[in-house]
Structures are given as C-alpha cells and as structure tokens.
Amino acid sequence: MSTVIWRIAATTPDHAADDLSGAGTKVTGGRWNSPGTAVVYCSENISLAVLETIAHLRAGALPYNRYLVRIKVPDDVWLQRQVLAPPPAGAMISAAIVKKWVYDPRLFQT
C-alpha cells in the first residue's frame, strides 16, 4: 500500500518538476522556508495543490510550465512522517520555526 500526495511544480533550466530534493526552495526560499533550507511542498489532494499554486501567481501570469506531480509514498515511509503539533492560539508560524523543525522534528512532535 501507499499514500499519494500531490504537488504542482515548474520545470526550470535547473530543476525538473518532479525533483524532490528541495533544491529549488533551498536557493530561493518559499512561503515557510528561508533560502538555505531545502523543503518540498506537497498537498494531500489536487485541489489544495492548485489552491496553493494560484495563491502565488501574479495577476495575469499563466503557469505554462507547471506540472501536476503525483508522488506515491510507501506506507512504511508515510508512518515515519513528522507532523507539527498545532501552534498555540494566536501564535505566528514563521520560516524560522519551520527551519528548526526541518533540522530537529522532535521539537514539535504531537
């Protein structure tokens, strides 16, 4: 068995859309990570992947080089995933907090 997750990504001269190394966000940073921290953004379903993608498009920009990537995660790997505990009410999540989690997920285990 496996779990399927989704991402919508661009193919660039440096990275294919199905690259799962996080190298693109390591260079540019992303919504939840600063440059220098590799993160791969994925969603549990296609609609969330689409929503996340269109939220970052500039007005009038069409994503011609975007591809829907289906990722099958084996169950033994999926069961090892780290899930962030919900933040306290009113807390702000920042790229600095995500960076701490990337390097030591035990800090925020549920």
Secondary structure, DSSP 4 states (H G I P E B T S, - for coil): -EEEEEEEEE--SS--TT--S-HHHHHH--SS--TT------BSSHHHHHHHHHTTPPTT---TTEEEEEEEEEHHHHTT---BPPPPTT----HHHHHHHHH-GGGGB-
